[in-house]
Amino acid sequence: MTIQSRNPATNQAFETYEETSPDALEEALACAEEGTEALRLMGVRERARGLERLADLLEERAEEYGRLASLEMGKTLREAKAEVRKCALACRYYAQEGPGFLADEPVKIDEGSAYVAHLPLGPILAVMPWNFPFWQVFRFAAPALMAANPGLLKHASNVPGCALAIEKVILDAGFPRGSFKTLLIGSKRVEGVIRDPRAKGVTLTGSGPAGAAVAKAAGEEIKPSLLELGGSDPFIVMPSADIGAAVDAAITGRTQNNGQSCIAAKRFIVHDEVYDRFRDAFAEKLGALRLGDPLAEDTDIGPLASASALDEVLEQIEKSVGAGAKLTLGGTRGEVEGCPEGNWFVPGMLEDIPEEAPAFRDEIFAPVALLFRVPSLDAAIELANDSAFGLGSAIFTKDRAEVDHAVRRLEAGATAVNRIVASDPRLPFGGIKTSGYGRELAKDGMMAFVNKKTVTVS
Ligand code: NDP
């Protein structure tokens, strides 16, 4: 069996890879088991130095890896290079902070002494999506390597080149054989890896159905799991907000990564007093974005990652319009000169969306803005929380009391005030409700797969 890399700008396959055979998978699992010991023997300081070397290599290869990501999944080269550099940042963060996070923590008890030691669990399976093909993996891999947990990567099937590049750069940085292995396997083979006694946990970033399947197998095997799933983040705009700044943030939030981000602002919930002003300015900027070759400097929006992603968003729009929503801008198949076969989609805007429309409840993983008009902050929060998702949220206002109220009431793993939601290695990242459980990044991300051993001494 083979796996192909296909350029979403042309829909032409440009590279073919052999799937990992059953024998090679068996060898990878055996090797990963040995990898735990090899990482442990390196010691905390040497692992931190390894992460620094890894950061250097990622910075050196940002152009090469950025180009690969653009070619495999269509994001603009500018964003792809920034993504690779952000991976370097995460490596440096854990190199600096990891030794402190992993240090023994003394605890005062009545008799004798006690401390908490932080020990590796062993090989962790990472099931990852294509939308940030480097960052999604590194935000797992950097803390895992620091904590001496080997990584087994099952990446999305459309980014095999990125998956192999990640394994290569980690080994090039001097991490031992067995510390990180890419498995080119389809999703049907994931359960077998979770159930293998040598895999000690699983982390998944992706859709709800994939998360549920992985968590079910992990639960039956009594293994820890972490899920980062989808979102339909609300973006609330109140009358006191700087509307120009809110519009700029809304454009970036909705269209970055060609609109394919779990923490993209998706539902724009705007106070009646400023709705028209916000809508007009937003529509003008959205309509001016340049669709084109992701490798070109002047492209704002590249193709969607796959033909099926394009079909899906077109269907969501058609059904939403059928249910009564108004498509007031774009939202159609796009055209780019010289690339008639690409997955081009014109950024769109839906208004007056009724509850029955798919756009009201479902995640739209493409640059489509959903606009809602509300009479008050309470109405905005009620609408924001009327969603199965709970990943990120944002509010634009200059009123302190409104901020405090929203921060306490919005059902989400993050609230950004007068800015868009973005991940940062120093801050915990994750969702509630059907957006998943557990936290990546910061100290929490490292502790997700660590044995916090209680030690008492008389
Ligand atoms: P999928 O869930 O289809 O794929 C994600 C990964 O899971 C892929 O590696 C895929 O493999 C694998 N997978 C799919 N089905 C199964 C299964 N039944 N058992 C085991 N593994 C499976 O999501 P997409 O690739 O379409 O990514 C987009 C989704 O991810 C969106 O919903 C988005 O919101 C979410 N996401 C969440 C983020 C977060 O941090 N919360 C960040 C980014 C995206 P294969 O490719 O071989 O099918």
Boltz pocket constraint, residues with backbone or C-beta under 6 A from the ligand:
constraints:
  - pocket:
      binder: B
      contacts: [[A, 127], [A, 128], [A, 129], [A, 130], [A, 131], [A, 132], [A, 154], [A, 155], [A, 156], [A, 157], [A, 158], [A, 185], [A, 186], [A, 187], [A, 188], [A, 190], [A, 191], [A, 205], [A, 206], [A, 207], [A, 208], [A, 209], [A, 210], [A, 211], [A, 213], [A, 214], [A, 227], [A, 228], [A, 229], [A, 230], [A, 231], [A, 260], [A, 261], [A, 262], [A, 263], [A, 363], [A, 365], [A, 391], [A, 431], [A, 435], [A, 436]]
      max_distance: 6.0
